[in-house]
Amino acid sequence: MSLIKMKHPALRMEGSQKRDVRTQFGALCFRVQGDETQVLLVTSRNSRRWIIPKGWPMEDQSPAQAAAIEAFEEAGVEGKAYNICLGLYSYTKVMDKSDDLPCAVSVFPLKVQKTHKVWPESKERTRKWFSIKKAAARVREPELRKIIKNFDASLLKA
């Protein structure tokens, strides 16, 4: 596996509505414990399935920065976000008052350096560290499962 580092500029979203955008940015939050890489998953708000933190593009934020903000809001972690897209996965976002949205999520690695006890969505979500193998088994989306299985933290430059 090789990683390609690309410069992802901050986004300008004039004329767009958040609900019109079907691209999302996700954070593959990880830490290395000894020789084991662990991945942090959170539960979704409604179905309580295991997912990675993700959200809509943000004005004036690069994709990796937006993923890092989502990691803090949804999982209560902060760390080093890498401008490297590990891959894409798709899912259908269930909307309360409108049609469901097909979404494509670009996944960016985030090396966790700080974990907060309380965070913006701590009352709505559970977070848990998993081995790569167990994290891949817990997520529902096949493409995300493959991204997690193939993740190699040693390929990232500190």
C-alpha positions in Angstrom: 0.0 0.0 0.0 1.3 3.5 -0.8 0.0 6.8 0.4 -0.2 9.9 -1.8 0.0 13.2 0.0 -2.0 15.9 -1.7 -2.4 19.5 -0.7 -6.1 20.0 0.1 -7.0 23.7 0.1 -9.7 25.2 2.4 -13.1 25.1 0.7 -15.2 28.0 -0.4 -18.8 27.1 -0.5 -20.6 30.2 -1.8 -23.9 29.4 -3.3 -24.1 26.0 -1.7 -26.4 24.8 1.0 -25.2 22.2 3.5 -28.0 19.9 2.6 -27.1 20.0 -1.1 -23.6 18.8 -0.5 -23.3 15.0 -0.6 -19.6 14.8 0.1 -18.5 14.2 3.7 -15.2 14.1 5.4 -14.4 11.4 8.0 -11.6 10.9 10.5 -10.0 7.5 11.0 -8.9 8.2 14.6 -6.0 6.0 15.6 -3.4 5.4 18.3 -0.5 3.0 18.5 -0.2 1.0 21.7 3.1 -1.0 21.7 3.0 -2.7 18.2 -0.8 -2.6 17.9 -2.6 0.1 16.0 -6.1 0.8 17.5 -9.0 2.6 15.8 -11.6 4.7 17.7 -15.2 4.2 16.6 -18.3 6.1 17.8 -21.9 5.1 17.7 -24.3 6.9 15.4 -27.0 8.9 17.1 -30.1 7.0 15.9 -29.2 3.4 14.9 -26.3 3.2 17.4 -24.2 1.4 14.8 -20.4 1.8 15.0 -19.1 4.5 12.6 -16.1 6.9 12.2 -16.6 10.6 13.0 -17.7 12.4 9.8 -19.5 15.5 8.6 -20.2 18.0 5.9 -17.5 20.2 4.3 -16.9 23.4 6.3 -16.2 26.9 4.9 -12.5 27.8 5.0 -11.5 24.3 6.3 -9.5 21.7 4.3 -11.1 18.2 4.2 -8.6 17.0 6.8 -9.3 19.9 9.1 -13.1 19.4 8.7 -12.6 15.7 9.6 -10.5 16.7 12.7 -13.3 19.1 13.9 -15.8 16.3 13.5 -13.5 14.0 15.5 -13.6 16.5 18.4 -17.3 17.1 18.2 -18.4 13.4 17.8 -15.6 11.5 19.6 -14.0 14.1 21.9 -10.5 13.6 20.5 -7.8 15.9 19.2 -4.6 15.2 17.4 -2.6 15.4 14.2 -4.7 15.3 11.0 -3.0 14.2 7.9 -3.8 15.6 4.4 -3.9 12.1 3.0 -7.1 10.5 1.8 -7.1 6.9 2.8 -10.1 6.1 0.6 -13.8 6.7 0.0 -16.9 4.9 1.2 -20.5 5.4 0.6 -23.6 5.2 2.7 -27.2 6.6 2.8 -27.8 9.4 5.3 -31.3 9.1 6.7 -32.8 12.6 7.0 -35.6 13.5 9.4 -37.7 15.8 7.2 -36.5 15.3 3.6 -35.3 12.6 1.2 -32.4 10.4 2.4 -29.1 11.4 0.9 -26.5 9.2 -0.8 -23.2 10.3 0.6 -19.5 9.7 -0.3 -17.1 10.0 2.6 -13.4 10.8 2.1 -11.5 9.3 5.0 -8.4 11.1 6.6 -6.2 9.7 9.3 -6.0 11.5 12.6 -3.4 10.4 15.2 -5.1 11.0 18.6 -3.0 13.0 21.0 -5.7 14.1 23.5 -8.9 12.5 24.7 -11.5 14.6 26.4 -13.8 13.2 29.2 -16.6 15.5 28.1 -17.1 16.7 24.5 -19.9 18.3 22.5 -21.8 15.0 21.6 -20.8 13.0 24.6 -24.4 12.6 25.8 -25.4 11.3 22.3 -22.6 8.9 21.4 -20.5 6.2 22.8 -16.8 5.9 21.8 -14.6 2.8 22.0 -11.1 1.8 20.9 -10.8 -1.4 18.8 -8.0 -3.3 17.2 -7.9 -2.9 13.4 -9.4 -6.3 12.9 -12.3 -5.7 15.4 -13.0 -2.2 14.2 -13.3 -3.5 10.6 -15.7 -6.1 11.8 -17.9 -3.6 13.7 -18.6 -1.2 10.8 -21.4 -1.9 8.4 -20.1 -0.3 5.2 -17.9 -2.7 3.1 -15.6 0.1 1.7 -15.0 1.5 5.2 -14.2 -2.0 6.4 -11.6 -2.3 3.7 -10.1 1.1 4.5 -9.7 0.1 8.1 -8.3 -3.4 7.4 -5.7 -1.9 5.0 -4.7 1.0 7.3 -1.0 1.0 8.2 0.0 3.8 10.6 3.7 3.1 10.0 3.3 4.6 6.5 2.5 8.0 7.9 5.3 10.5 8.5 5.3 11.8 12.1 
